[in-house]
Amino acid sequence: MKRPYGHYAYSLGPIRKCAWTEEIAAVDLQVPTASGMIIADFAIIGGGYTGLNAALALAEAGADVALFDAEFPGFGASGRNGGFCCIGGARASDAQLERRHGRGAAAEVRQAEMAAVAHVATLIDRLGLDVDRHSEGEAMMAHSPAKFEALRRAQPEIDRRYGVKTRLIEASALAEHGLNSGFHGALILPVGFALHPRKYLAGLVAAAKSAGARLFGDSPVTAIAPAAEGFRLTTPQASIRARRLLISTNGYSAENLPPWLRHRFLPAQSSMLATRVMSPAELAAQGWTSPQMAYEDRRLLHYFHLTPDNRMVFGQRGGLIASQANDARIAQKVRADFDRLFPAWRAVETPHHWSGMVCLTASLTPFCGAIPELPGAFAAFGYHGNGVAMGSYCGKALADLALGSNGNDPDRVAIPRAFAAPPPRFPLGPLRRAWLAAEYGWARLTDR
Ligand SMILES: Cc1cc2nc3c(=O)[nH]c(=O)nc-3n(C[C@H](O)[C@H](O)[C@H](O)COP(=O)(O)OP(=O)(O)OC[C@H]3O[C@@H](n4cnc5c(N)ncnc54)[C@H](O)[C@@H]3O)c2cc1C
C-alpha cells in the first residue's frame, strides 16, 4: 500500500490513549481474519461509518456482502473522532458549488447535510443503540466581539441556508447557559447532537453482522484487479471475488487502491484530548456545565463538549508529520489551548490524548459516486473532518448506487450533484501536504 504518511499514522500508536477505548476496546471490535477464497456479491474495503453503513444497508436489502478492514472495524477516524454528529462535509462555498455544478447545487448540499444528521438519528432510534446521545444542536462560539457581530450579521443567511431558526446568546448571558469560558457570544444551530463515537460504531458492527454482512479484520486489501465476473481482491491470507466493489477508506486510503485515487485525497491529522471525569464543583468553577457541543469560530478551530459523565473532550487540527514525538508535541499544544480557553481547569488532568486522519479533496467537496475508470466500483470520501453524519449518509448512498436502486425506492438517499463529480488530483501530487502548511500558516495569521 502506498500511503501519504509514515507508518506511525497507520499504527495503533495514535490511539493508545484514546478516551473512547475505555468503554469499547479494540478487542470488542475484533472480527475474523479473511482467509482462503471468499466470494461475495458486494465487497467493501474499509470498516468505518461509511463502509459499515453501506454494509448494513446492503445486508438489510438481502444482498451478499463482505467487508474488509486492514485492522478492525472502527480502527480509522470512526473509532476515534470527537462525536459531533453535525452538519458539514463540504468546505466549498455556496458560490463555488453553484458556479461548478449549476443552479441549486448549493441547496442540494445543504439539504444533504441536514438529511445526514437525520439519517444517523433515525438509525440510532431504529436499531435501539445506546450511544450516550447528548447536546441539542451545536454552538458556534465567538472568540472576539467583532466575530460575534459577524455571527449576528450571518444569522439570517444561516437560517435561510438550512431552513432553521438559530439563536444568538449575548456574551453577558453565556454564564447562565452554562457556557462560560471567556467567549464573546454564541450562535446556537438547532441541528445535530453529540454521541460516543465507538458506541455508535459498535452498534453498527452488531447490526451489520446480524443483518448477515460478513465482516473481516486484520485483512488489508493489497491489490484490486478487474475481472470478468467483477473484481478480484487480495489480502495477505485471502483471495476475494466480488461483483461490485465499494471503497470507503477515506483518510486511511492508499494512492494505489485503486490507482484512480492517486493524489485525489489529502489526509490531515486531527488531535484530541479528554479530561478525567470532573466533579460538579469543578464544572461550576469554570462555569461550563452545559452538555452543548461547541466550536470556536476560528479557521484553526477548536471543538469541545462535555460527555454525560462530565469529561471534557477537546479537539483541534494536528501536525503535518505523523510520529510519536510529534503527537506528544501536538498534545502539549492542544493542552495549552485548552488551558487558555478553560483556565479554571488548568489543574485538571487530561489522561487521554489521541489523533487520527480526516480527509480533504481539492474540490473541497466530498465524493460519493461511481469510479469512472472501474465500472462496478464506487467510492465515498472527503468529508473535511465532518464525517460522523456525512460518512454515514454517504455509506447508505453507496449501497443504493451499488444496488442500482432507482428513484422509486422510498429509502434511497439523495446524492448532491456536487458529490457525484470526481474531485481533481491535487497539484504537487506526493508533496501535497504542503497545501496544509500553507493553509495553517494563513489561518494562524487571519485568526489573530
Ligand atoms: C480526531 C478526529 C476527530 C474527529 N471529530 C469529528 C467530529 O466530531 N464530527 C465529525 O463529523 N467528524 C469528525 N471526524 C471525522 C470523522 O471521524 C470521519 O470523517 C469519518 O469517521 C470517516 O469515516 P470513514 O468510514 O469514511 O473512514 P474511517 O473511519 O477513517 O475508516 C477507514 C477504514 O479503512 C480502512 N482501510 C484503509 N485502507 C484499507 C485497505 N487497503 N484494506 C482494508 N481496509 C483499509 C482503515 O483501517 C479504516 O478503518 C474526526 C476525525 C478525527 C481523526
The ligand as a Gaussian input file, in Angstrom:
#p B3LYP/6-31G(d) Opt

LIG

0 1
 C       -9.505000      13.062000      15.862000
 C      -10.704000      13.170000      14.943000
 C      -11.828000      13.866000      15.373000
 C      -12.949000      13.953000      14.531000
 N      -14.081000      14.548000      15.008000
 C      -15.208000      14.537000      14.254000
 C      -16.433000      15.013000      14.779000
 O      -16.544000      15.370000      15.956000
 N      -17.521000      15.031000      13.946000
 C      -17.450000      14.611000      12.647000
 O      -18.459000      14.670000      11.935000
 N      -16.308000      14.088000      12.141000
 C      -15.196000      14.028000      12.908000
 N      -14.052000      13.475000      12.424000
 C      -14.071000      12.905000      11.061000
 C      -14.819000      11.570000      11.020000
 O      -14.423000      10.763000      12.085000
 C      -14.541000      10.895000       9.669000
 O      -14.892000      11.765000       8.630000
 C      -15.317000       9.603000       9.500000
 O      -15.175000       8.776000      10.625000
 C      -14.859000       8.886000       8.236000
 O      -15.425000       7.600000       8.223000
 P      -14.979000       6.560000       7.111000
 O      -15.720000       5.316000       7.374000
 O      -15.178000       7.152000       5.754000
 O      -13.421000       6.376000       7.302000
 P      -12.589000       5.780000       8.531000
 O      -13.403000       5.694000       9.756000
 O      -11.317000       6.541000       8.625000
 O      -12.318000       4.283000       8.101000
 C      -11.474000       3.931000       7.054000
 C      -11.049000       2.485000       7.290000
 O      -10.454000       1.999000       6.100000
 C       -9.529000       1.007000       6.499000
 N       -8.617000       0.769000       5.370000
 C       -7.822000       1.649000       4.736000
 N       -7.168000       1.039000       3.726000
 C       -7.564000      -0.250000       3.714000
 C       -7.244000      -1.382000       2.906000
 N       -6.394000      -1.299000       1.891000
 N       -7.834000      -2.572000       3.180000
 C       -8.731000      -2.683000       4.199000
 N       -9.054000      -1.630000       4.990000
 C       -8.484000      -0.435000       4.750000
 C       -8.864000       1.587000       7.730000
 O       -8.268000       0.592000       8.541000
 C      -10.034000       2.303000       8.409000
 O      -10.595000       1.535000       9.457000
 C      -12.907000      13.376000      13.225000
 C      -11.786000      12.680000      12.805000
 C      -10.688000      12.569000      13.654000
 C       -9.484000      11.805000      13.180000

